[in-house]
């Protein structure tokens, strides 16, 4: 094994995708643990969030049986808003938050996410409603100290400040993580924890910034869309790159894969 802990902070693994083949590829290159995030489904009509969360939890069980540790992130995806336009999308996504918090409280899952805003331009009303849903998520997590993962568009300094202000008023900025962040974000924000796509430039820039960060592939496990995302072995390969290029690699790897994940998630990421 390359290192005692190699953690991919954001993966979607699906029974319809490459499923355990993708996990085997992650493990082959030294991966030890993942954050398994639910992935939107298009063919479910009734009890959508219950179905989605139960499916994600069962998938995580299979991942663990294969020898990879997994924490579980569940919650309504921001683009679910468009799935429920024939109902009341704000209330529907709030109900998804309520159910996710219930599951997390009961120990079935660990994290609320990915939640926030669409990553493309939308009508002002939709953006404002998305913010109402995000604030509801923050307030729902507050009493139970639940980590919250954000899905947003690319953020500039002003938008980061806005999220920090919301967190100050409704939750805790130390319990919020920006998924799919850019390494250049460190130039104007050093407060919100960032999870970066595991590209070589991102890793180099982030290490040089001397800021806290996590690494992810955002692997979506869609056979119908090959090449859309980074392959499952990307985070282990970046760990190998760090080991080969930095004299203090042990300190860097320990920080990315053990210290920061434990501080944010309060979970032990060593494979038992």
N, C-alpha and C positions, 0 to 999 in steps of 0.2 A: 504494500500500500504506500502511495506517495507521501501521505501525511495522515496523522491520526484523526483529523476531522476535515472533510471538504464538503461544504454546505452550499447548495444552490437555493437561493432565497425565493425563487419564484418559478414554479413549473406547473403546467397543466398536463396531467397524465390521464388518458381516457381509454376505457375498454375498446372503443371503436377505433382508436389510433394504433400506434405501435405498442402502446401499453407497456408490458414488462420487457419487451425488447428494448425500448428506450431506457428503462431502468437498468437493464443489464449493460447497456453501452455506457451509461453514467458510472456504474460500478466498475466496469472493466478498466477505466482510466483513473480510478482511485476515489470516486465519489462515495461519500458515506451517508449523507442525509440531505433531505429536501424539504422545502415548504410546498406542500401540495395545495393548489388553489382551485376551487371549483371553476368549471368552464361552462358557459351558457349552452343550453340545449334548445333545439328548435322544434322537437316533436312531442313536447309534453303539454297537455292542455290543463289538467286538473292538479291541484296541490303541487304547483310547480316547484316552490322552494323546498318543500319537504322532500320531494323526489330528488332534486338536485343535491341537497346536502347529504341525504342518506347514500346516494350514489357515490359522492366524493369520499365519504367515510369508509365505505366498503372498498373503494379503490385504494385508499391509504392502507387498509388492512392487508391487501394483496402486496402492496409495495413493501410493507414491513416484513411480510412472510418471505419475500425475495432477498432479504438481508440488508435493506436500506431503511434507516430511520426516517420518520416523516412526521412533521407537524401539519396541521390542517387549517387552512383558511377558507372560510365560507362567508357568503354575503351576496347581496344583489349587485350585479354588474351595472355600471351607469347606463349602458346602452339597453338594459332591460326596459328602460323608460319607454322606448319605442315599441317594445313587444306588447305593452299593456295600454296603448293609447285608446283602445276601445273600452277601457275601464277608467279608473282613477289612478294614473301611474304613480303619483306621489304616495298615495295610501298603499298601493300594492307593494312598492319598494320598502316602505316603512314596515309592512307586515313581514317582508323578507328579513329585515334587520331584527325585528322582534324574535323571529324564529331562530335566527343565527345566534343571538345573544342567549337564548334559552339553551340551545345545544352546547354552547361554550360553557355556560354556567354549570351544565350537567356533566362536563368533562368529555363530551363527544368530539369537540373540536377545540381549537386554540386561539384563533385570530379572526377578527372581522375584516373582510375585504373581498375583492378590491372594490372600493367605493369612492365616489367623488363626482367628476364631471366627464362628459364625452371628450374625446381627444381630438375632436374636429369642431369647426364652427357650427353653432346651432342658433336657433332663435333665442333672443334674450329671455323669453319666458321659460324656455326649457333649461337654460343655464341657471336661472334664478331658482327654479324648482329643484334642480340638482343640488344646489347649495342648501336648500331647506332639508333635503334628504341627508346630506352630509352632516349638517348640524344635528339632526335627529340621531344619526349614528354616533356622533361624538358624545352626546348626552346619554345615549343608551349604554355606551361603554364605560362611562365615568364611574358609576357606582361599583363596577366589578373589575376595574383596572385592566380592561381588555385591550391588547394591542390592536391598532387600526392601520390598515394598509390603503394608501390613496392611489386611485387611478385618475389621472388628469391629463390635460394637454401639457405641452412643454411649458414650464413656468419661468417667468422673468422675475426680477427682484421684487416688483410690486405685488405679483401674485403670491410669491412666497410669504411676503409680509402679511398679506391678507389671510392666508391660511394660518400663520402664526397667531394672528389676532383672533381668529375663530377658535383656535385651540386654547388660547388664553381664557377666552370667555366661556367656552363650552366643555373643555376637557383638559388635556395636558400635552404640550408639544413634544415632550419626551416619549410619549406613547404613540406617536404618529410617524409613519414611514412613507416616503415618496417612492413608489414603485416606478421603474423605467425612467429613472432620472438621468440627466446628462452630467458628465464629469465637469463640464464648464459651469454648472450650477454652483460649484464651490467658489467661483469668483465673486458671487453676490449673495450667497446664503451659506452660513456655516452652522445653522441651528437645527433644521429638520433633518433627521436621518435619511440618507439616500441609498437606494438599491440600484446599482448600475448594471446595464447590459455588459456581459463579460467579454468585451472586445479588448484587444491588446492596447489600443490608444486610451481607452477608458481606464484600464488598470494602471498604466504608467502615469497618466495625469493625476489620478486620484491618490496614488501613493505619494507622488511629489507634493500634493497639496497638504499632506499630513492631516487629513480630515478623516473622520469615521465614515465608513461605508460598508455595504454588503454587495455581493455579486449575485447576478441572476442570469438565466438564459431567456426567461419568459417563453419557454418552450410550450407550444400549443398542441402538439401531438395530433396533427391533422394530416392524414394520408392524402387527402384531396388537395392540400396546399403545400407540396414539398418545397423546401428552400425558403419558406416564409420567415422562419425563425432560426435562431442559433441552435445547433445540434446539442444533444444532451451531454456530450463530453466536454463542452466548452469551459465550464467552471473548473473541472479538474485540469484541463490543459492550461488555463491561466495560472493555476496553482503551480504547475510545473514550470511555467515561464518565470514566475516569481522566484522559485527556488534556484533557477539557473542564472538569474540576472541580478539578484540582490544579496549582498553579503549577510544582511540581517533578515534573511527570509523567514527564519523561525518566528521572529517577533511579528513580522507582517502577517504571516499565515495564521498565527495564533490570534491576532487581533481581529482579522476578517472572519475567521471560521469558528472561533470559540468565544472570545471576550465580548464582542459586539452583539452577536446573536443571543448570548445568554443574558446580557444586560437588557436587551429589548424584549425578548420573548419569555425570559425567566424559565427556559427549558434547557435540559442537558443535551447537547448535540453530539456527545460521544456515542459511538455505536457500541451497544452492550452485547 
